[in-house]
Amino acid sequence: MEVIEVSPSNKNLIREFIDLPFRIYKEIPQWVPAFRFADKARFDKRKNPFYKHSDAAFFLAFDGTQAVGRIAIIDNRLHNEHNNEKTAFFYLFECENNIEAAQLLFDAGSSWAKKRGLDLLSGPKGFTPLDGFGLLVKGFDHRPALGIPYNPPYYVDLIENSGFELIRESVSGYITTTMVFPKRIHELADRIRKRRGLITENFHSRKDLRRFVGGLKDLYNGALAGMEGGTPITQDEADSLASQMLWFANPNLIKIIKKIDPDKGEDELVGFLFAYPDISKAVQKTKGKLFPFGWMTMLMELRNTDWININGAGLREDYRGLGGTAILFSEMEKSVRASSKFKHADIVQIGMENDRMQREMANFGIDFYKNHNLYQKSIK
């Protein structure tokens, strides 16, 4: 058994790294592969905006000539500066049920991180806000929302037996469009809007949506203020995320909350709710490939899917509380009902620390049917 670091110039090892999950999950129908173009972009240190401020390393474990495990180790300097930490993250961990291979991968990743002055290893957590985080520990019978981690149950033992401890939990909830939020939520949201001079901007076309894209960085980073563990994004990263978002977004499902400020002559962006048509089924069919004909399958699924994913919501710190979350709840229901074709919705990865929001959502009848865990260990 040996572990090899994957050079960004070694196309054969990159192919092994990208293809490994297809062997591990070949008998698991729920698994959704990543987009192939996104997998390849993670290795491009010239074009990927992440590498302008941070770094990452990729490792493969081999048993003889066969790859049996893989991992990415991330040194996100923006995260560490923002949170005053020295944390490395592991991501893209995939492994056969082999504790030796898993431990060798984590040892190699820890050694790389320690050489960079980092003293904690945490994960699974990815490169960008569109990368879901955590290890699935409940909900194995359900297909994951696009971009949200899925793994076999035995991964829990591989990670915990490698010395990691649980530090954070998140839940994902299921909503059916027959569910009705209490009328008081919408009434409270309307009062807060009027009192604080807020409006919700709705988009009707991708052209409308492009007008908002320039403010994505400030809006996202503003929503991080006062919250532990978040990672700010750069303008280049915001542009890259926006281009991905525009590709599969339904403009009717994107909501921006703005503060009307006639004195300044412009409106302030203070909150957001992002929801997308779920195209996971199409990604499964095409094995994550857009070309030559995968894009047609994706386009058809965008038109036909009856699922949506609600996977981004936030308010600027000075607008939280005082009923501000009622606006998000109100817009959430409107998003679910944005089209008569939608019948199901996944609300993804709400932190367990946000127990008040969870209690309120459970009272509405939302079924929290998936759990993900985030782990950490010292590597001093």
Sequence and secondary structure as in RCSB ss.txt:
>XXXX:A:sequence
MEVIEVSPSNKNLIREFIDLPFRIYKEIPQWVPAFRFADKARFDKRKNPFYKHSDAAFFLAFDGTQAVGRIAIID
NRLHNEHNNEKTAFFYLFECENNIEAAQLLFDAGSSWAKKRGLDLLSGPKGFTPLDGFGLLVKGFDHRPALGIPY
NPPYYVDLIENSGFELIRESVSGYITTTMVFPKRIHELADRIRKRRGLITENFHSRKDLRRFVGGLKDLYNGALA
GMEGGTPITQDEADSLASQMLWFANPNLIKIIKKIDPDKGEDELVGFLFAYPDISKAVQKTKGKLFPFGWMTMLM
ELRNTDWININGAGLREDYRGLGGTAILFSEMEKSVRASSKFKHADIVQIGMENDRMQREMANFGIDFYKNHNLY
QKSIK
>XXXX:A:secstr
 EEEE  TT HHHHHHHHHHHHHHTTT TT     HHHHHHTT TTT GGGGT EEEEEEEEETTEEEEEEEEEE
 HHHHHHHT  EEEEEEEEE S HHHHHHHHHHHHHHHHHTT  EEEES  SSTTS  SEEEE TTS   TTS  
  TTHHHHHHTTT EEEEEEEEEEEETT    HHHHHHHHHHHHHHTEEEEE  SHHHHHHHHTTHHHHHHHHHT
T TT     HHHHHHHHHHHHHH  GGGEEEEEE  TTTTS EEEEEEEEEE  HHHHHHHTT  TTTHHHHHHH
HHHH  EEEEEEEEE GGGSSTTHHHHHHHHHHHHHTSSTT  EEEEEEEETT HHHHHHHHHTT EEEEEEEEE
EEE  
